[in-house]
Amino acid sequence: MKGTILAAIVVALALAGCASFDPRNPKVFVVTNDAPDCKDRRPAVVVDQEPIYFFLRPGGPPFPITWHLQTSGYSFAPQLTALADPTPVDTKSKPGEIGKCQAKGQNMECINKNESRGYWKYTLKIQADDKNCPSPEDLDPIIGNS
C-alpha cells in the first residue's frame, strides 16, 4: 500500500512538472561553477525547453514567444540594432517565419507567424550585469513548427 501511494505521488509530481512547460514563455537560466570570485566563474546559458516546439494551427494568428531570464545578475544583451531573425536550419524551413525579435533586461521576444512548418535556430545573447564578471557564451537553440 505504501508503495502504491509513493508511486502515485511520483507520477503526480512528474505530470505536474511536465505541465509547467509553456513553449510561448520558455525560462532561461545562467548556471556557473559557483566560484567565489566572479572573475573565476564559468557561466553557461540553459533553456528549460530544447527545442521549443509548436503545433501549427491553420489560419491561426501569429503569436509572441517570450524568453524569461530567471537568474539575477544577468540580462539579455542590449542590441544597438534589431536582433537577427532566427535562421532556417534547412531548405524546407521558410526564412522569416520567426522574427521581429527584441531583447531588453530580463526578456527577449520573437513573433511566430504560425504559417509554415520547419526548424529555426535563434541566438540567446546574455551578459553579466557586473562588467568585472564574465558573460556566458551565446546559446543557439532551435524552434520547431509542426
C-alpha positions, 0 to 999 in steps of 0.5 A: 500500500505504501508503495502504491501511494509513493508511486502515485505521488511520483507520477503526480509530481512528474505530470505536474512538472511536465505541465509547467512547460509553456513553449510561448514563455520558455525560462532561461537560466545562467548556471556557473561553477559557483566560484567565489570570485566572479572573475573565476566563474564559468557561466553557461546559458540553459533553456528549460525547453530544447527545442521549443516546439509548436503545433501549427494551427491553420489560419491561426494568428501569429503569436509572441514567444517570450524568453524569461531570464530567471537568474539575477545578475544577468540580462539579455544583451542590449542590441544597438540594432534589431536582433537577427531573425532566427535562421532556417536550419534547412531548405524546407524551413521558410526564412522569416517565419520567426522574427521581429525579435527584441531583447531588453533586461530580463526578456527577449521576444520573437513573433511566430507567424504560425504559417509554415512548418520547419526548424529555426535556430535563434541566438540567446545573447546574455551578459553579466550585469557586473562588467568585472564578471564574465558573460556566458557564451551565446546559446543557439537553440532551435524552434520547431513548427509542426 
